[in-house]
Amino acid sequence: MTVITTIEDLRVLAKKRVPRMFYDYADSGSWTESTYRANSDDFQKIKLRQRVAVNMENRTTATTMVGQAVKMPVCIAPVGLTGMQSADGEIKAARACETFGIPFTLSTMSICSIEDVAENTQAPFWFQLYMMRDREAMARMIERCKVARCSALVLTLDLQVIGQRHKDLKNKMRASVIPSLGNMVDIATKPRWVLGMMGTRRHTFRNLVGHVKGVSDMSSLAAWTNEQFDPTLNWQDVAWVKKQWGGKLILKGIMDVEDAKL
C-alpha cells in the first residue's frame, strides 16, 4: 500500500506488519467487546452540519484544550505497548503530534519512558497515570512528570479491576521475556518489525522497570502489577493526586452523568 488516505488504511497495514499478539492488543476490547464495537458505531452516527454561502476564507480548526493552544480539538489518547507496535512507537507518535500541533498522551504502560519522550521532543506532552496501591511509586512518577515538563496529568479512573481480554489470552500475551512458540513463529513472518526492534534498546515498560522498588525485570514487573491495581480508588485519591501534581488534571474514564457532577 503506497497511498494512505484513511485510518482504515493504516489499520490494514498494521495488521500485515505487526505481530498478531501486539496488533490484537490494540485492536480489541474486554470480554465480548460490545462496548468496543459500540464506540465505533456511535462515532459513525456523528455528522457535521453543512452550512452554505458563508465566507470560508479564514476557516480554522485551531482552539485550546485545558488552556493549551492546539491546531484542532483532538489529542492522541494513551495506548499501552505502543513501542511494541513499532520500534520507539511513543517517540514517533509524540513527534507526529508535535508536527501537527495536537497533544500527545503517554501511557503509564508505555515502552518508551517519560524521559525518553521528553528527550526526543520539544512540545510538552500529557501523561496518563494509573493509580496504584504503591503511593510512593506514584509520587515519584508524578515528580518525573514535573521534571519532564508534562503540561497535563491524565488520571485513569475506570480500571480499578482489569478486564479479561480474550484475544490476549488466546495469543498468550503476557509479561514474559520468552514469547510462546506460536508467537515466535508469527514474529518471524514480520521482518520489518523485527529489524525495527533490533535497532532500539527500548523493549520493556521503561516507566516502571528500574523506577519502582523491587521491579528490575519483566518477571518482577508482572508480579508487582498483579498486586497494584487498587479497587478502593475513590475521590480522596483524586484529591491526593491533585495535590501531588499541582497542575492541570484530566480525569479519564468518566462515563456517568452523576460522576461528572462530582
Secondary structure as UniProt FT lines:
FT   HELIX           7..17
FT   HELIX           20..26
FT   TURN            31..32
FT   HELIX           34..44
FT   TURN            57..58
FT   STRAND          63..65
FT   TURN            66..67
FT   STRAND          68..70
FT   TURN            80..81
FT   HELIX           82..85
FT   TURN            87..88
FT   HELIX           89..100
FT   STRAND          104..106
FT   TURN            108..109
FT   HELIX           114..120
FT   STRAND          126..130
FT   HELIX           135..147
FT   TURN            148..149
FT   STRAND          152..156
FT   HELIX           166..170
FT   TURN            171..172
FT   HELIX           181..188
FT   HELIX           191..198
FT   TURN            206..211
FT   TURN            213..214
FT   HELIX           218..228
FT   TURN            231..232
FT   HELIX           235..245
FT   STRAND          249..252
FT   HELIX           257..261
//
